[in-house]
Amino acid sequence: MAKVTYTEDNIRSLDWKEHIRLRPGMYIGKLGDGSAQDDGIYILIKEVLDNSIDEYVMGHGKKIDITMQQNRIIVRDYGRGIPLGKVIDCVSKINTGGKYDSKAFKKSVGLNGVGTKAVNALSDYFKVSSIREGKMKVAEFSQGDLVKDNRLQKTKEVNGTIVEFVPDTSIFKKYRFISEFVENQLWNYAYLNAGLSIFLNGKRFFSRNGLLDLLQRKADADNLRYPIIHLKGYDIELALSHGHQYGEQYYSFVNGQYTPLGGTHLTAFKESFVKTIREFYNKKFDTADIRASIVAAISIRVEEPVFESQTKTKLGSTHVAPNGATMRTFFNDFLKEKLDNFLHRNKEVADAMLKRILQSERERKELSGVKKLAKERAKKANLHNKKLRDCRLHLNDGKKDDRYESTLFITEGDSASGSITKARNVTTQAVFSLRGKPLNCFGLTKKIVYQNEEFNLLQHALNIEDGIDGLRYNKVVIATDADVDGMHIRLLLMTFFLHFFPDLIRNGHVYVLETPLFRVRDKKTTIYCYSESEKQKAIKKLRGKPEITRFKGLGEISPDEFGDFIGKDIRLEPLFISEETTIAQLLKYYMGKNTPQRQQFIIENLRIEEDIVAEEESISEIAEELEV
């Protein structure tokens, strides 16, 4: 055994940029490729925007301009601008910034002086410009190193700060910005900062009524049981209603920062809401009945917030301010006064809320027996042998956090399931096998989830019966053939998740696996192509007469080849719900009764490769096949 030495030479000190580049996850969470809304490239945008938002909150500048050009992002605010003598320090010296002065930035998001430094260190190109009182200071960097320190110059530009960056391709490999993710991010900023105009490539994001606007966009008005309750207090804003959907739907914010994982403030709200409702109706309703089908948006501002990670997705603060009230007391006092008074003054709303709670109570009791039988059936079915090929992370009883590294592929048919099972990474990737086409569950009650064997076993495999807090896999990937039947199965699975477990999609857990349509190869090179245009480019690249194979189904792809498609180069298309669409509208249009408009949509948008048209039915027959 070789002797290991441990001397002064083994001790090394990293400078700020080396540490960020060596451990980027500590600063921006997971890297990703842009297919998930919490991937690192979106955190880079957020870190820059947070500074501009803080300027607006402090009363400086009512507009932010953002330009997104392929992989280049430019953010221009109209605040006070960074003090000209400290421009370089503020973006390249750790723990340097103006937010340590609590008087200037009392309730800011970015208090640790790391944000823009991380963006700088993780960018191939980073440029910061500060304009103050007719003077401009510009500095340019590459991977955190200062490459150009421009002299102070005169300018007629309006005060503010401009940050331009291009993410480092050696760290963010094969990444892409999905515009819908960026737009959702900007809408959240607009809702939390009523009166602020944010422009992305000329498109305006603006809100006059804050969380009321948010809930009106996020929830279909026809789906709500009563008009949205909108309450405001000192450092707190709340909007809520009950709908017809399954599950609980929350949008929580701290100091203008979206916290998708919630935290102490969301927990305090849930507890206080239940307490207030029980006291108002003078009845000890079950917690689940009170919160069933709730849709709510909560925003608070706290001093010196403590988050559980640098990406600030979950609040950890137990108090609203140092030496101040606890989070629970803060919410209890607010809801006891504001919500209780509102319900007393609005009898129609109070009656509608009570009706919703009583309906949830009846449904829960009716389901109790069915759920018990379903659990017994799932157990007898020997889920882990019959339907699920689990990954070692779970088979070895790994920690709960292991789920963030795990993926479940949902596929149909023995051949496809077999190929993925043999090709997968057994440590982190699991496979769930469907038997035939799932049921179209649009308009059905949750009772069907327990009575239908496929749905019952799937929800148990995911462990989402009581909500997504127990979700066993971070990524749920629909893997079906790229033909009519495959698309139909994909559509039915999407309907299942949207109808019964919408939080899976809202929180970015559901994806569609993209598999190649063609393999183009010669004696030396093999290229997999995901579209007709990629196939043509591959043919030109290889020249001559390469061999071209058309994959018609997942089962036709050998396990060895499949390993390339579900490994480090996996292509996943995320499912997300845009601001302009609600789940109710989406399901009604695609899965409700047939309409001429939908038939026309299918005909106009169905993608069929030229070489398989002859093998398939006519367009009208395909549209009929997709009828559900």
Secondary structure by P-SEA (a helix, b strand, c coil): cbbbbbccccbbbbcaaaaaaacccccccccccccccccaaaaaaaaaaaaaaaaaaaccccbbbbbbcccbbbbbbcccccccccaaaaacccccccccccccccccccccccaaaaaaaaccbbbbbbbcccbbbbbbbccccccccccbbbbccccbbbbbbbccccccccccccaaaaaaaaaaaaaacccbbbbcccbbbbbccaaaaaaaaacccccccccbbbbbcccbbbbccccccccbbbbbbccccccccccaaaaaaaaaaaaaaaaaaccccccccccccccbbbbbbbccccccccccccccccccccccccaaaaaaaaaacaaaaaaaacaaaaaaaaaaaaaaaaaaaaaaaaaaaaaaaaaaaccccccccccccccccccccccccbbbbbbccaaaaaaaaaacccccbbbbbbccccccccccccccccccaaaaaaaaaacccccccccccccccccccccaaaaaaaaaaaaaaaaccccccccccbbbbbbbccccccccbbbbbccaaaaaaaaaaaccccbbbbbcccccccaaaaaaaacccbbbbbbbbcccccaaaaaaaccccccaaaaaaaaaccccccccccccccaaaaaaaacc
